[in-house]
Amino acid sequence: MRAVLCKEVGSIQNLVVEEVADLQAAKGKVVITVKACGVNFPDILVCEGKYQFKPPVPFSPGGEVAGIVKAVGEGVNHLKVGDRVFGGLMFGGFAEEVVGDANMFFPIPEGMDFVQASAIMMTYGTSYHALVDRANLQAGETLLVLGAAGGVGLAAVDIGVALGAKVIAAASTADKLAVCQAFGASEVINYAQDDLKDRIKEITQGRGVDVIYDPVGGVYSEPAFRSIAWNGRFLVVGFASDGNNIPKLPLNLPLLKGAAVVGVFWGSFTMREPKKNMQNFMAMMQMFQTGKLKAHIHATYPLERAVEALQEMAERRVIGKVVLVP
């Protein structure tokens, strides 16, 4: 089979496409013939050696796939050869085949194609876990999403609207904000032009926002927190702006606002609480089937153009999701 390989960490430019051995399904595992693989910002960080985990080289990046079950290992009862599934793994998705834990793969609902299915595991899984499990977002509350046009950001907008929240989307261009509005954001902030804190104060009439979803972790983190409402929740989702310069927060701010700083590590959550993760996806699949949720696909690329896809994401040109199609 063909796979995109990182043989040397440091740059996505080091990636190559090569033939590698076909995979086998060990106990509790499944082999999936990949039909589509979502591309995410952590894929760049893994290739650069800047992510929380560092797989041994050579490895294939890619953490969310959709495809057809090719083989099942001993003890796997809920999946069979030929099933259409989507799922997640730590790495390995940029390939024609992947092997992963069977409990991390779920049936693709009727009417959903492989590209859509590959675009929801990590982004929607992260955002649903953040907003529902960690923030307990309620209908009628105000949600601010930073980096709102990115993969997890747009998923957060989509889920927030579906949960009945008033969503404020913050992004850097008018085109990105237009997509956020199409996904139901009631207010938008162009933080390349507007003062974030002033606009939040204006939109909320000085009250502040109940929940802040921050996958960017940059210069806007503290101004956003200074605009949080009493008893608000600040979700630390990621550091897409610069993983080497993680922002700091004066600890008097949570005290003064009676607010909580809440960490969101979806990958660890899936391993520690697989049953709860499965319940989350069952709930989301109902929302997708009833039309309440729908992933936005920016573009699709073949494996040979994986570097181009990652470069487009690194340069902040992606709205929604980029997908590789072997």
Summary of the structure (lengths in Angstrom):
residues: 326
radius of gyration: 19.4
end to end distance: 10.3
largest distance: 60.1
contacts: 1161
relative contact order: 0.15
helix: 33%
strand: 26%
